[in-house]
Amino acid sequence: MIKKHFEGFREFIIENKVVGLAIGFVLAGAVAKLVTSLVTDIINPIVGIILGQAKGLDKISFHIFSADVLVGNFISALIDFAIVALVVYLGYKWFQLEKLNKIEDKK
């Protein structure tokens, strides 16, 4: 009985390519950490200097009444997103995944 369930589970993993999906999630997490470090440690200070904020991009803000609007954090997150999107797009093109989807559709 247990062996039958194990075989069903094994078939589910193979048919749905669960291992490849798991590897993709692990790599995506690693790429996200690298991109966040790139943006926080390298790009933000350079952009901050260009914009006249020696402390870095994260410190850019403006005041509305008694509130501080942290524009720098939003710009940092936007740059982070743009780089991650670019890396995903380039990976998609580099591994030619669009061709893989067309092959699977023909089956």
LINHUMO-V297151 format. One record per residue. N is the residue number from 1. RES is the residue in one small letter. D_FIRST is the distance of its C-alpha to the first C-alpha in Angstrom with 1 decimal. Layout:
N;RES;D_FIRST
N;RES;D_FIRST
//
This chain:
1;m;0.0
2;i;3.8
3;k;5.4
4;k;5.2
5;h;6.6
6;f;8.8
7;e;10.1
8;g;10.9
9;f;12.6
10;r;14.4
11;e;15.6
12;f;16.9
13;i;18.8
14;i;20.3
15;e;21.3
16;n;22.8
17;k;24.5
18;v;23.4
19;v;24.6
20;g;28.0
21;l;28.3
22;a;27.6
23;i;30.2
24;g;32.6
25;f;32.3
26;v;33.0
27;l;36.0
28;a;37.3
29;g;37.4
30;a;39.4
31;v;41.7
32;a;42.3
33;k;43.4
34;l;45.7
35;v;47.2
36;t;47.8
37;s;49.5
38;l;51.6
39;v;52.7
40;t;53.4
41;d;55.0
42;i;56.8
43;i;57.3
44;n;58.1
45;p;60.8
46;i;62.4
47;v;62.4
48;g;63.6
49;i;66.6
50;i;67.4
51;l;67.3
52;g;69.5
53;q;66.9
54;a;67.0
55;k;64.2
56;g;61.8
57;l;60.3
58;d;58.2
59;k;61.5
60;i;62.9
61;s;63.4
62;f;65.9
63;h;67.0
64;i;67.1
65;f;68.9
66;s;67.0
67;a;63.8
68;d;62.9
69;v;61.1
70;l;59.2
71;v;59.5
72;g;58.8
73;n;55.2
74;f;54.6
75;i;56.2
76;s;54.1
77;a;50.9
78;l;52.2
79;i;53.0
80;d;49.5
81;f;47.9
82;a;50.1
83;i;49.3
84;v;45.5
85;a;45.9
86;l;48.0
87;v;45.6
88;v;42.7
89;y;45.0
90;l;46.2
91;g;42.7
92;y;41.7
93;k;44.8
94;w;44.5
95;f;40.9
96;q;42.0
97;l;39.0
98;e;40.9
99;k;40.7
100;l;36.9
101;n;36.6
102;k;38.9
103;i;36.9
104;e;33.6
105;d;35.6
106;k;36.8
107;k;33.3
//
